[in-house]
Amino acid sequence: MNQSFTKIFNREKPIIGMIHLQPTLGFEGYVNLDQITKSALLDAESLIAGGVDALIIENNYDTPHTELASEGANSILSIVCDKIRNMTSLPLGICTLWNDYKVSLSIAKICKLQFVRIPVFVNSVETSYGKIFACPEKIIDFQKSIQAQDIAIFNDIHVKHSTLISRLNLLDSAILSKKFGSSAVIITGKWTADSPLIEDLQTVKKWGGLPVLVGSGANLENKTDLINHSDGLIVGTYFKSGENTNKEINIKSYEERIDAKKVREFMDL
């Protein structure tokens, strides 16, 4: 297994809890910095109390998304990441939607985070918000330019909420990810709360070149199956309180918080 991945986590097959920020400055639903920070810290406390192995922070509710994050989002992400870094020694990561790798890597460097999630790394895609083109060389060059080589890159392959433009199959995408320095690949379903196909996980896991993380759809019913065919899970929506909506994107309201009891039940399984 990739050494960077094993150095980050204290155990095999980590469970990474996702913290979705409430809408940031300039987006519908924005209230103020104090409210965003308070909600994020409450979610972090619930995930930690529930026993997760790591946390990842994302500006999930900044919709409609753009490839590059707004200046307001950048500032708020920096503040929240710094506060969460000061409250826990757990491994921390960041994902800046849709694909602002410069912001993610910069905040990770400044706030001493261990990893970043990059949705578009080797697969060019078309999303509801436009086309996003893979540029792994530019990402690695930027990572080197800010001396952030110690920060691991976990990248999606065939990422959800998108249509592939590039013709790389799943395995070739994983192989190319390793070539460009990824520390783990993330496999998702098609939409939020959809789990990936077991055969997709098996395909990349059998190759064995990189750790495989499940990036969507994990719940109490499928946890065992998913964990048996992967190297860890990223869990967000399932841990939240409240009922699912019928939306394909953001199926839980940004007002819903992480339920520590659901986290503990999941971790204890």
N, C-alpha and C positions, 0 to 999 in steps of 0.2 A: 504494500500500500504506500502511496505517496507520503514521504516523510513529513512534509509541511502539515498535512492533514492530521497525522497522528500526534504531532507535537502540540497542536492547538487544543485538542480535547483530552479530557482526563480518562475517558473510557472508550471502548469500541462502540460503534453504532450510536452516536450521540443524538439526542432529541434537541433541536434548536427551536426555541420559541420565538415567534414573530410579533413584533410590536408595530402596529400600524398607527402612525400619527394621525390625529385629527387634521382636517383641512388647514393648510398653511396660508400665509398671507397672499391675497389675490385670488383665492379660490372660494367657491360657494360653501358656506358653512364655517368660514373662519370667524373665530371669536376674539381671541387674543393669545399672546404667548403664554401667559400664566395657565390658561385652560389647557392648551396643548401639552405643556410640560407636566402639569398635574396628572392628566390622563395617561401620559406615557410612563410616568413614574409609578402610577398605580398598577398599570399592566406589568411593568418590570417586577414590581414587588410580588404580584400574584404568580408570575412565571417562576420566580426564584423560590417562593414559598412552596410551589407545586413540585419543584425538584428538577426542572429542565437543566440540560448540560451547557447551554449557551443561549445567547439572545441575538436577534438581528432586528435592526430598526429600518423602517421604510416609510416613505411619504405616499402611502397607498391611496389616500383619499383626495389627492390633488388631481381632480378630474375636471375637464378632459386633460389627459396626460400630454406631455410634449417630450421629444427626445431628450432635451436638456432641461434641467430643473430651473425654476425661477430663482431670482436672487433672494426673495423672501424665504423660499423653501430651504435654500442653502444655509442661510443664517440660522433658521430654526432647527434644522437638522444638526448643525454644529453644536448649538446650545444643548439640545436634548441628549445628543451622544455624549457630550462632556459630563452632564449630570448623571447619566446612567453609568458611565465609566467610573465615576467617583463613588457609586453606591454598591458596586459589585466587582469581584475579581474574576467572575465567569468570563469565558471567551465572548467577545462581542463582534458583530458584523454590521454592515450597512448596505442597503440597496437604494439607489436614487433613481426614481422612475422618470422617463422610461429607460433611459440608458446612459445616464450622465456619469460615466466612469471617472471623469476628472474630479467631480465633486466627491464621489464615493472614496476614491483613493486619497484625496487630499484630507477629507475629514478623518478617515481611518488613520492616516499618518499623524495628524495633529492630536487626535483624541486617544491614541494608542489602542485602536481596535485591531483585531487579529485577522479579519477577512472581509472581503467585499463580495457581493453577489452582482454579477453582470449578466443581464438577460440576453443581450445580443453580443456575442463574442466571435463565433465562427460561422454562424448562420444568418445571412441577410433575410429579413422578414418584412411583410407588409402588415400593418396594424390598423385599427380603426382611426389612428391618429397620424397615419402616413407610413412611408417606407423607412426602415432603419437598416443601414448597411453595415455588415461586419467589417471590423478594422482591427484585428488582433495585434498587428504590428504597431499601430499607433497607440494602442492601449499599453502594450509592454514598454514602448519608448517613453510614454508619459510616466509610467510607474518608475522607470529607472531615473527619469529626470528629477523626480522629487525624492529619490532615494527611499522608495517604498517597497523594495524587493522582499522585505520581510513580511509584507502583508499578502496573505494568500488570496488568490482569485478562485472563486467558485462560479462557474458559468453555466447558464442554462443551455441545453441543446434541444432544438425543436420546441422552443418556448411556447407556453400557453398564450391565448388571446392573440394569435397571429397566424399568418399563412406564410409558408416558406417561399422565399424567392430563390435561394440557392438550392442546388440539387443534391447536396450531401445527405446520405442516409444517416441514421442515428449513430451507427458504429463509426463511420468515417468522421462524423462530427466530433465524437469523443476522441478519436485518434488525433485529429487536428488540434483539438483543445490541449491535449498533452504536449504536442509539438510546440505550442506557443506559450507554455508555462502554466497552464491551469493546475490547480491543486485538487479539484474535484469537479465533477459534472453534475448538473441538476436536471432531473427528468420530471416532467409534470404531465397532468392530463391536459385536455383542451381548454378547460375553463377553471375558474376558482372553485374549489371543493371537489373537482373531478380528480380521481387518483390516476396515476399512469398505468398503462397496461403492464401486467406482470411480464409478458414476453419482451417488452421493451427494456425493462430492468434486467432481465436475464441476458439479453443480447450484449449489453454493455458490461454487466457484471462478469460474464463469462470471459470476456476479453481480458479484464483484470488490470488494465493499464492505469486507471484512475479510480479513486473512490466514487461511488454513485450515491447521490442524495435524492430522496423523494421530495419534490418541491410543492406538491399540492395534494389535497384529497385524503390525507391521513385522518383516521378516526378510530374510535375504540374497537369497531367491528373488524377493520382491515389492518390494524397495526401489525399484528403478528405476521401476516402474509407479506406486507410491504417490507418490514424490517428484515425478514428472512432473505429477501432478494435485493437488499441494498446495504449501504454502509451508514445510513442515518436518515432522519426525517426532519424536514422543516414544517412546523405546524403553526398556523395562525388562526384562520377562521373557526376551526373546530373548537378551539379553546374559549371562544367568546360566548358571552351570555346572549339571550334573546333568540328569536326564531329566524330561520332563513327566509329571505325574500325570494321572489321568482326571477331575480336578475342574474345574468351570467357573470357580471363584474361586480365586486363588492357586495356580496350577498348578505352581509351583516352591516348594520348601520354603524357609522363612526362613533355614535354615542354608546354603543355596547362595549363593555369592558371584559378583560380576561377574567375567567372564573377559576380561581385557585383550586376549587374542589374538582373541576373537570380536568385540570392539569394533573393533579395528584392521582386521580383515578387512572388517567392515561399512563402516567409514569409507573404506577404500581402494577400494571398489567404484565 
